[in-house]
Amino acid sequence: MPFNGGGDYYITLIAKESMKQEVTASGMLDALNRDGHVTLYINFDFGKSVIKTESMPIVEQIIQMMKANESLELNVEGHTDSVGDSKSNQVLSEGRAKAVVGAIVFGGIDMKRLSAVGFGEEKPIASNDTEEGRAKNRRVELVRRTINPYTDTTSRNSSEHFGVPVYPGATLDVEQTEFAKFHLGIAVFVYRTGDKPAAVSAFYMKSSGLKPLGADETSAVFVKDEEGSSVRVAISGPWTDPKTGESHSDTMIQILKGE
C-alpha cells in the first residue's frame, strides 16, 4: 500500500500454514469402523522422517484410541507427493510410517498390533499439479488390519511382516511354516501363491525396495537390512514338500528374519 505520495510502500506478506486437521480418538475410531481407514496429515521435518512437535497430539490421540480398543490393529501407510525421485519418495514414505509406528509403540502400544509400509507417490488422492493437491498426497493413513501375522494362521489376504508386504493372494501355509520354524529356529512365514516368480519378484522390488541377491526362471532371493538383521524373501517353484516328498508347481514365498 503506497503512502507519502507514493514515495513509500507497506507490504503485507501472507504465509500459508501447513495443512491442519482436528483429530480425536473417537473420530478416528468412527472412520475406521465405517470406512476401514482414516487419512491423517502428520507433519515431518522436510525430507526426513522426524515427526514435528506440532503433530505429536495426533499421535497421542492414536495411542489413546488403541489403549481404549485393545483388539484394534492397524497398518500405518506412508504416502508422498510426486516431487523428487520416486525411489527416494518410496524410502521416505516407509521411514515416516515406521516413525509413526515407533512413536505409538513408545506410548505403550504393543508393536504386534502395528505394521508399517510406505507407498511413496504411487497412490495419490489428488492432483500433484497443484500445491493443494500435493499437500493432500503427503499423508499417513491408518488402515484397520484384519490379519495379525503373529497370531492369524488362516486368513487369505495381503498382510505385513516386519514392514514387508506379503504378496496379495498368497496363502499362509501353517504346516510348512511350523516345519520351517522347527528346523531353522528363527521366525519364518511361508506362503503359497499361483503367480509366477517373476511377477512376485517385481512386486517386492517395487513395493519394498528389496535388493535382489539372485534369480532365475524358478527362484529369487532378496535381502533388506534393518537394524542389524535382515529380511529375506525366497520365491521358488516348483518345489518339493520336505515332509511328504510331493512336488508342487505353485510358487512358495518365504519371509524370514534373522541375524
C-alpha positions in Angstrom: 0.0 0.0 0.0 1.6 3.4 -1.1 1.8 6.3 1.3 3.7 9.6 1.4 2.5 10.4 -2.1 3.8 7.1 -3.5 7.3 7.6 -2.1 7.0 4.7 0.3 5.1 1.4 0.5 3.7 -1.0 3.1 4.0 -4.7 2.0 1.8 -7.3 3.7 3.1 -10.9 3.4 0.6 -13.7 3.9 2.2 -17.1 4.7 0.0 -20.2 4.1 0.2 -22.7 7.0 0.7 -26.4 6.7 -2.5 -28.5 6.4 -4.1 -29.0 9.8 -7.0 -31.1 11.0 -8.8 -31.7 14.2 -8.1 -35.3 15.2 -9.7 -37.1 18.1 -9.6 -40.7 19.2 -13.3 -41.1 18.8 -13.4 -39.5 15.4 -10.6 -41.8 14.1 -12.4 -44.9 15.5 -15.6 -43.9 13.9 -13.9 -43.6 10.5 -12.1 -46.9 10.9 -15.3 -48.7 11.8 -17.1 -47.0 8.9 -14.5 -46.9 6.1 -11.8 -49.2 7.3 -9.2 -46.4 7.1 -8.5 -42.8 8.1 -6.3 -40.2 6.5 -4.0 -38.1 8.7 -1.8 -35.1 8.0 1.2 -35.6 10.2 3.9 -33.0 9.7 7.6 -34.1 9.4 10.9 -32.3 9.0 11.5 -31.5 5.4 12.8 -34.6 3.6 13.1 -36.5 6.8 11.2 -39.0 9.0 11.2 -36.9 12.1 7.7 -36.1 13.4 7.3 -32.4 14.2 6.3 -31.5 17.7 3.1 -29.8 16.4 1.9 -33.2 15.2 2.5 -35.2 18.3 -1.1 -34.5 19.6 -2.3 -36.6 16.6 0.0 -39.5 17.7 -1.3 -39.1 21.2 -4.8 -39.5 20.0 -3.9 -42.7 18.1 -2.4 -44.1 21.3 -5.4 -43.1 23.3 -7.7 -44.8 20.7 -5.6 -48.0 20.7 -5.5 -48.2 24.5 -9.3 -47.9 24.7 -9.8 -50.5 22.0 -7.4 -53.4 22.8 -8.5 -55.5 19.8 -7.7 -52.8 17.3 -4.8 -53.5 15.0 -3.5 -51.1 12.3 -1.4 -50.9 9.2 0.3 -47.5 9.1 0.8 -46.4 5.5 3.1 -43.6 4.4 2.5 -41.5 1.2 4.3 -38.7 -0.5 3.6 -36.3 -3.4 5.5 -36.7 -6.7 8.1 -34.1 -6.1 11.6 -35.6 -6.3 12.9 -39.0 -7.2 10.3 -41.8 -7.0 12.7 -44.2 -5.3 13.6 -41.6 -2.7 9.9 -40.9 -2.1 9.4 -44.6 -1.5 12.1 -44.8 1.1 10.9 -41.6 2.7 7.3 -42.8 3.0 8.4 -46.0 4.6 10.6 -44.2 7.1 7.8 -41.9 8.0 5.4 -44.8 8.5 7.9 -46.5 10.7 8.4 -43.3 12.7 4.7 -43.1 13.4 4.7 -46.8 14.5 7.7 -46.1 16.7 6.0 -43.2 18.4 2.9 -45.2 19.0 4.9 -48.1 20.5 6.8 -45.7 22.7 3.4 -44.6 24.0 2.7 -48.1 25.4 1.1 -49.9 22.5 2.3 -53.5 21.7 4.2 -53.4 18.4 2.5 -56.7 17.3 -0.7 -54.6 16.8 1.0 -52.4 14.2 2.6 -52.7 10.8 4.4 -50.0 8.7 4.6 -49.8 4.9 5.5 -47.0 2.5 3.9 -46.4 -0.9 5.8 -43.3 -1.9 4.0 -41.4 -4.7 2.1 -44.5 -6.0 -1.3 -43.8 -4.5 -2.2 -40.1 -4.9 -5.6 -38.9 -3.8 -5.4 -35.6 -5.5 -3.5 -34.0 -8.5 0.2 -33.4 -8.0 -0.1 -30.4 -10.4 -1.1 -28.0 -7.6 0.3 -27.3 -4.2 -3.1 -28.0 -2.7 -3.1 -31.5 -4.3 0.4 -32.2 -3.3 -0.4 -31.3 0.3 -3.2 -33.8 0.3 -1.0 -36.5 -1.1 1.6 -36.0 1.7 -0.2 -38.1 4.3 -0.3 -41.0 6.6 -3.2 -43.4 6.5 -4.3 -45.8 9.3 -5.9 -48.9 7.9 -7.7 -51.3 10.1 -5.8 -54.6 10.0 -7.9 -57.8 9.7 -4.8 -60.1 9.7 -2.3 -60.3 12.5 0.8 -62.0 11.2 1.8 -63.1 14.7 -1.4 -64.9 15.5 -3.6 -65.4 12.4 -2.8 -68.6 10.6 -5.9 -68.9 8.5 -6.7 -65.6 6.7 -6.2 -65.3 3.0 -5.3 -61.7 2.1 -2.3 -59.3 2.0 -0.7 -58.5 5.3 2.6 -57.2 6.7 5.5 -58.9 8.3 8.4 -56.8 9.7 7.3 -54.0 7.4 7.4 -56.2 4.2 4.1 -56.6 2.4 3.0 -60.1 1.8 2.2 -60.7 -1.9 -1.6 -60.2 -2.4 -3.4 -63.5 -2.9 -0.7 -65.6 -1.1 -2.0 -68.1 1.4 -0.2 -68.8 4.7 0.8 -72.4 4.8 0.6 -73.3 8.5 2.1 -76.7 8.4 5.1 -75.6 6.3 5.6 -72.6 8.5 5.8 -74.7 11.6 8.1 -77.1 9.9 10.5 -74.3 8.8 10.4 -72.7 12.3 11.4 -76.0 13.9 14.3 -76.7 11.5 15.6 -73.1 11.1 15.0 -71.9 14.7 14.0 -68.4 13.5 10.8 -66.6 12.7 9.6 -67.9 9.4 6.4 -67.3 7.5 5.7 -69.5 4.4 3.2 -68.5 1.8 2.0 -70.1 -1.4 0.7 -68.4 -4.5 -0.1 -69.5 -8.1 1.7 -66.5 -9.6 4.9 -66.9 -11.4 8.1 -66.0 -9.5 8.8 -63.1 -11.9 5.5 -61.4 -11.0 6.1 -61.9 -7.3 9.7 -60.7 -7.6 8.6 -57.5 -9.4 6.1 -56.8 -6.6 8.7 -57.0 -3.9 11.3 -54.9 -5.7 8.8 -52.2 -6.4 6.8 -52.1 -3.2 9.5 -52.7 -0.7 12.8 -51.8 -2.3 14.2 -55.3 -1.6 17.6 -55.8 -3.3 17.8 -59.0 -5.4 20.6 -61.3 -4.4 19.9 -63.8 -7.2 17.2 -65.0 -9.5 16.4 -67.4 -12.3 13.3 -68.9 -14.0 12.1 -70.6 -10.8 13.5 -68.7 -7.9 14.5 -65.3 -6.5 16.1 -64.2 -3.2 16.1 -60.7 -1.8 17.5 -59.1 1.3 16.8 -55.9 3.2 19.0 -54.7 6.1 17.0 -53.4 9.1 18.6 -52.6 12.4 21.3 -55.2 12.3 19.2 -58.0 10.9 17.8 -58.9 7.5 14.5 -59.8 5.9 14.9 -62.4 3.2 12.1 -63.3 0.7 12.7 -66.6 -1.1 10.4 -67.3 -4.0 10.6 -70.8 -5.5 8.6 -73.1 -7.8 8.3 -75.9 -8.5 9.2 -77.1 -5.0 9.1 -80.3 -3.1 7.5 -80.8 0.3 10.3 -82.0 2.6 7.9 -84.0 4.7 6.0 -85.9 2.1 8.3 -85.7 -0.9 5.4 -84.4 -3.1 6.2 -82.0 -5.9 4.2 -78.8 -6.3 4.1 -76.4 -9.3 2.8 -73.3 -7.4 5.0 -70.6 -6.1 6.1 -70.6 -2.4 7.0 -67.4 -0.7 9.2 -67.4 2.5 9.7 -64.4 4.7 12.5 -64.9 7.2 14.0 -62.6 9.8 17.3 -63.5 11.4 20.8 -62.2 12.3 
